[in-house]
């Protein structure tokens, strides 16, 4: 059986003609094309075409040379087919391919199949390529590859297996590093899919939603009828603690899980939030595509998608309950939570088997994810996690200066909080938690 290959520029590539100079703009950056033949060939590659078709109007050595350059820059995709059927597409096409070597084959444990724009795409965090499967028989072969396959393969299956081996989607890729056994699928996928060079997708501040939906506001909006309790700025006594030399605070910083004998008070909560999470200034420069803000902790693009809620268990000056912090007004908003749901939250002890009981206050941190994803492509959730780390450290340092007991939590009751507070877990997922008590 004979197979035909056709080529096309990858979906993410754009041809830019500026002053007679043709450049291909791709994920890895611009590729200028000089001379007459390369730009003409690139124009032809905006549609599927074979090497023979390209050779009818251009010298074949030039065709092979330019195709190899495009492969090296990740700008070329290749489609395989028979005379009558499409088989699969590899994008971007690998620089080199090898035929099926025979023997037992199995899919990598990191490979996954998903639907994207009506097509079945096979991907892996170990591969910078994606394979779109057009043929139902090959899709069934992928299912078979979940177990070891040692039978004699058909011609199309051998071609397909050779390409999967070339792009790192068979289990032979799972031994490419001695450290791969310690990686779980979701950890490696998150790392690879958000790291340039490990995937073929655009990344960074592309503003991909600018044309189809407005940016979310800087501060979360609430009904005007919602009660708001203003918080005071740090008192002279607390302000004096906040003047502790920075290096001393850094050296004293540590997680403290055990609450003190006294309860924390609302003045300390106010000082803590004022110095760690308040909104200092809105950045609404006309050059920005969306408004941003300055706060005590940094955030990707100054977008600050994080929202701070807290469960007050033992706080002098605040009733037991759940609150939301308004960083612009420096105020807290009591949230309506049923007695049963409040009891459910209070039943979750972050430090079980210690005998210490609940911390005075547990902060729950969510992300209005669209704030970040509206601007950033491929790295939005990574930025949210980095923002969270910045907020955690800022909270630690402020709490240490105030002589309070802080502790970041590794596990957050995301589903429970979404249910209790009536928050869509995909619009505003909870991403972190932090306890605070008096010493």
C-alpha positions in Angstrom: 0.0 0.0 0.0 1.3 3.4 -0.9 0.8 6.5 1.2 0.8 10.1 0.2 2.2 13.0 2.2 0.9 16.6 1.9 2.1 19.6 3.8 0.8 22.9 5.1 1.8 25.6 7.5 0.7 24.9 11.0 -2.6 26.5 12.1 -0.8 29.0 14.4 1.5 30.3 11.6 0.8 33.7 10.0 2.3 35.1 6.8 3.4 38.7 7.2 4.4 40.8 4.1 6.0 44.0 5.2 7.8 46.1 2.6 8.2 43.2 0.3 9.8 41.0 3.0 7.8 37.9 3.8 8.0 36.6 7.4 6.3 33.6 8.9 5.2 34.4 12.4 5.0 31.2 14.5 4.9 30.1 18.1 8.7 30.1 18.3 9.1 33.6 16.8 9.4 35.1 13.3 11.1 33.3 10.4 12.2 35.7 7.6 12.1 34.3 4.1 14.6 35.7 1.6 14.8 35.3 -2.2 12.0 34.6 -4.6 11.4 30.9 -4.1 10.9 30.6 -0.3 8.2 33.2 0.0 6.4 31.7 -3.1 6.6 28.3 -1.5 5.3 29.6 1.8 2.3 31.1 0.0 1.6 27.7 -1.6 1.7 26.1 1.8 -1.3 28.1 3.1 -3.2 25.2 1.6 -2.5 21.4 1.6 0.0 20.5 -1.2 2.3 17.7 -2.0 6.0 17.9 -2.7 5.4 16.8 -6.3 2.9 19.7 -6.7 5.4 22.1 -5.3 8.1 20.7 -7.6 6.0 21.6 -10.7 6.8 25.3 -10.3 9.9 25.2 -8.0 13.2 23.3 -8.0 12.8 20.2 -5.9 16.2 20.9 -4.0 14.8 24.3 -3.0 11.5 22.7 -2.0 13.3 20.1 0.3 15.5 22.8 1.7 12.6 25.1 2.7 10.5 22.2 4.0 13.3 21.1 6.3 13.7 24.7 7.6 10.0 24.9 8.3 10.1 21.6 10.1 13.0 22.8 12.2 11.1 25.9 13.2 7.9 23.9 14.0 6.0 25.6 11.2 5.0 22.7 9.0 2.4 20.0 9.5 2.2 16.8 7.5 -0.9 14.8 6.5 -0.8 11.1 5.6 -3.4 9.5 3.4 -4.1 6.7 0.9 -5.5 7.3 -2.6 -9.0 7.2 -1.0 -8.8 7.9 2.7 -7.2 10.5 5.1 -5.3 8.7 7.8 -3.7 11.2 10.3 -2.0 14.6 10.5 1.1 15.4 12.6 1.5 19.1 13.7 4.1 20.3 13.8 5.9 17.7 11.7 8.9 16.2 13.4 12.4 17.0 12.1 13.1 13.3 11.5 10.9 10.2 11.4 11.7 6.5 11.6 9.8 3.5 10.3 8.2 0.9 12.6 11.0 -1.2 14.0 8.8 -4.2 14.8 8.2 -5.9 18.2 5.7 -5.1 20.9 4.3 -1.6 21.0 2.2 0.2 23.6 1.0 3.8 24.1 2.9 6.0 26.5 1.1 6.3 29.9 1.3 10.1 29.4 -0.5 10.1 26.0 -4.1 11.2 25.9 -6.8 11.5 23.3 -9.2 14.4 23.3 -11.8 16.1 21.1 -10.8 19.5 19.7 -12.9 21.4 17.1 -14.5 18.2 16.0 -11.3 16.3 15.6 -9.7 13.5 17.6 -6.2 14.7 18.8 -3.6 12.5 20.4 -1.1 14.4 22.6 1.5 13.9 25.3 3.5 16.2 27.6 6.5 14.2 26.4 5.9 15.4 22.8 5.8 18.8 21.2 3.6 17.4 18.4 -0.1 16.6 18.2 -1.5 13.8 16.1 -5.0 14.3 14.6 -6.6 11.0 13.7 -8.9 11.0 10.7 -9.3 7.2 10.2 -11.7 5.3 12.5 -9.6 2.2 12.2 -6.5 4.0 13.5 -8.6 5.4 16.3 -9.5 1.8 17.3 -5.8 1.0 17.0 -5.0 3.7 19.6 -7.5 2.0 22.0 -5.7 -1.3 21.3 -2.3 0.3 22.0 -3.4 0.9 25.6 -2.4 -2.7 26.0 0.8 -4.3 24.6 0.4 -5.1 20.9 2.6 -7.8 19.5 0.6 -9.0 16.5 1.7 -8.3 13.0 0.6 -4.8 12.1 -1.1 -3.7 8.9 0.6 -1.2 6.5 -1.3 1.9 7.9 -0.7 0.7 11.5 3.0 0.3 10.9 3.2 3.8 9.4 1.2 5.2 12.3 3.3 3.4 15.0 6.5 4.6 13.4 5.3 8.2 13.6 4.1 7.8 17.2 7.5 6.4 18.1 9.2 9.4 16.3 7.2 12.0 18.2 7.5 10.3 21.7 4.0 8.9 22.2 4.9 5.2 22.7 6.0 3.8 26.0 9.6 3.8 24.8 9.5 7.5 25.6 8.6 6.7 29.2 12.2 5.6 29.9 13.8 8.6 28.3 14.5 10.0 31.9 15.2 8.1 35.1 12.9 10.6 36.9 9.8 10.0 34.8 8.5 7.2 37.1 8.0 9.8 39.9 5.8 12.0 37.7 2.0 11.5 37.8 0.1 12.2 34.6 -1.6 15.4 35.7 1.6 16.9 37.1 3.6 16.3 33.9 0.7 17.5 31.7 0.4 20.7 33.7 4.2 21.3 33.5 4.5 20.5 29.9 1.4 22.2 28.6 2.3 25.5 30.3 6.0 25.4 29.4 7.2 26.8 26.0 9.1 24.3 24.0 7.1 21.3 25.3 4.0 22.0 23.3 3.0 23.5 19.9 0.5 26.0 21.1 0.7 29.8 21.4 1.5 31.2 24.8 1.8 34.4 26.7 -0.2 37.6 26.5 -2.1 37.0 23.3 -5.4 38.6 24.4 -7.2 35.7 22.7 -10.6 36.7 24.1 -10.4 40.4 23.4 -12.8 40.3 20.5 -15.4 38.0 21.8 -16.0 38.9 25.5 -15.2 41.9 27.8 -12.5 41.8 30.4 -13.8 41.2 34.0 -13.6 44.2 36.3 -10.7 44.7 38.7 -12.8 44.1 41.8 -15.6 41.5 42.1 -19.0 43.0 42.0 -21.7 42.3 44.6 -25.3 43.5 45.0 -25.5 46.9 46.5 -27.8 45.6 49.2 -25.0 43.4 50.6 -23.8 44.4 54.1 -20.2 45.7 54.3 -18.2 46.0 57.5 -15.3 48.5 57.2 -12.0 47.5 58.6 -9.6 49.9 60.3 -6.1 50.6 59.1 -3.4 49.3 61.4 -3.4 51.0 64.8 -0.3 52.6 66.2 0.6 49.5 68.2 0.2 47.2 65.2 1.9 49.7 62.9 4.9 49.6 65.3 5.1 45.8 64.8 4.9 46.3 61.1 8.1 48.4 61.3 10.1 45.3 62.3 13.3 45.2 60.1 12.6 43.1 57.0 15.6 40.7 57.5 14.4 40.0 61.0 10.9 39.1 59.7 12.4 36.9 57.0 14.4 35.0 59.5 11.5 34.5 61.9 9.0 33.4 59.3 7.8 29.8 59.7 4.5 27.9 59.7 2.8 28.0 63.1 -0.2 25.7 63.3 -1.1 25.8 67.0 -3.4 28.6 68.0 -2.6 30.6 71.1 -4.6 30.9 74.3 -6.2 34.2 73.3 -8.3 34.7 70.2 -7.3 36.9 67.3 -9.2 40.2 67.0 -10.8 42.2 64.2 -8.1 44.9 64.4 -5.4 42.3 63.7 -7.4 40.9 60.8 -7.8 44.4 59.4 -4.0 45.1 59.7 -3.2 41.7 58.2 -5.4 42.2 55.1 -4.4 45.9 54.8 -0.8 45.0 54.5 -1.1 41.8 52.5 -4.1 42.1 50.1 -5.6 45.5 49.8 -6.0 47.3 46.5 -3.6 50.3 46.5 -4.2 51.7 43.1 -6.2 50.9 39.9 -4.1 51.0 36.7 -6.4 52.0 33.9 -3.9 53.2 31.4 -5.5 53.6 27.9 -2.6 51.5 26.5 -3.8 48.5 28.6 -6.4 46.3 27.0 -8.0 45.8 30.5 -7.7 47.6 33.9 -5.1 46.3 36.3 -4.2 47.1 39.9 -1.3 47.5 42.3 -1.5 45.4 45.6 1.1 44.4 48.2 1.9 41.2 46.3 2.8 40.9 42.6 0.5 39.3 40.0 1.0 38.3 36.4 0.1 41.3 34.2 -1.0 43.1 37.5 -4.4 41.4 36.9 -4.9 40.1 40.4 -7.5 37.5 39.9 -7.4 36.2 43.5 -10.3 36.7 45.9 -9.9 36.3 49.6 -12.7 34.8 51.8 -12.3 33.6 55.3 -14.0 31.5 58.0 -14.0 33.2 61.3 -14.1 30.6 64.1 -12.7 32.6 67.0 -12.3 36.3 66.3 -13.0 39.1 68.8 -15.2 41.7 67.1 -16.5 39.4 64.3 -19.3 36.9 64.6 -18.6 33.3 63.7 -19.2 33.0 60.0 -17.9 33.3 56.4 -16.7 36.7 55.0 -15.4 38.1 51.8 -12.7 40.7 51.7 -13.2 43.8 49.5 -9.7 44.9 48.7 -10.8 48.3 47.3 -12.9 49.4 50.3 -10.8 47.5 52.8 -13.9 46.0 54.3 -15.4 42.6 54.8 -18.8 41.3 53.6 -20.6 38.7 55.7 -21.9 35.9 53.5 -25.2 34.1 53.9 -24.4 30.6 54.9 -26.9 28.2 56.4 -26.2 26.9 60.0 -25.8 23.4 58.5 -23.2 24.5 55.9 -21.4 26.6 58.5 -21.2 23.6 60.8 -19.9 21.6 57.9 -17.1 24.1 57.3 -16.3 24.2 61.0 -16.1 20.4 61.1 -13.1 20.4 58.7 -10.0 20.7 60.8 -6.9 21.5 58.8 -4.7 19.9 61.5 -6.4 16.7 62.5 -5.0 14.4 65.2 -3.1 17.3 66.9 -5.7 18.1 69.6 -5.3 21.8 68.8 -8.7 22.3 67.4 -9.6 24.8 64.7 -7.4 27.9 63.9 -8.9 31.3 64.8 -9.4 32.1 61.1 -9.1 30.1 57.9 -8.6 32.1 54.7 -9.9 30.6 51.4 -8.5 32.0 48.2 -10.2 31.7 44.9 -9.4 33.0 41.4 -11.7 34.8 39.0 -9.9 32.8 36.4 -11.2 34.7 33.4 -9.3 37.8 34.6 -6.1 36.0 33.8 -7.2 33.7 30.9 -8.7 36.7 29.1 -5.1 37.9 28.4 -2.8 34.9 28.8 -2.9 31.8 26.7 -1.5 28.4 27.7 0.0 29.8 31.0 -3.1 31.3 32.7 -3.5 28.7 35.5 0.3 28.6 36.0 0.2 32.3 36.6 -2.7 31.9 39.0 -0.6 29.4 41.0 2.4 31.8 40.9 0.1 34.6 42.1 -1.0 32.4 45.0 2.6 31.7 46.0 3.3 35.5 46.0 0.2 36.1 48.2 1.1 33.2 50.5 4.6 34.7 51.2 3.2 38.2 51.6 0.7 36.8 54.2 3.4 34.9 56.0 5.6 38.0 56.3 2.8 40.3 57.4 1.6 37.7 60.0 5.2 37.2 61.3 5.6 41.0 61.7 2.3 41.1 63.6 3.4 38.2 65.8 0.6 36.0 64.6 0.5 32.3 63.8 0.3 31.7 60.0 0.2 28.5 58.0 -0.4 27.9 54.3 -2.4 24.7 53.6 -1.6 22.2 50.8 -5.2 21.0 50.4 -8.2 23.2 49.9 -11.8 22.0 50.2 -12.6 23.4 46.8 -15.8 21.4 46.0 -17.3 22.0 49.5 -16.5 25.7 49.4 -18.1 26.1 45.9 -21.2 24.3 47.1 -21.6 26.2 50.4 -20.9 29.6 48.9 -22.8 29.0 45.7 -19.8 29.8 43.5 -19.3 28.2 40.0 -16.1 26.2 40.5 -15.0 26.9 36.9 -15.8 30.6 36.9 -14.1 31.1 40.3 -12.2 28.0 41.5 -10.8 27.9 45.0 -7.0 27.5 44.7 -5.6 28.0 48.2 -6.1 28.2 51.9 -4.2 29.8 54.8 -4.8 29.7 58.5 -4.2 32.5 61.0 -4.4 32.5 64.8 -3.2 34.6 67.7 -0.1 33.2 69.4 
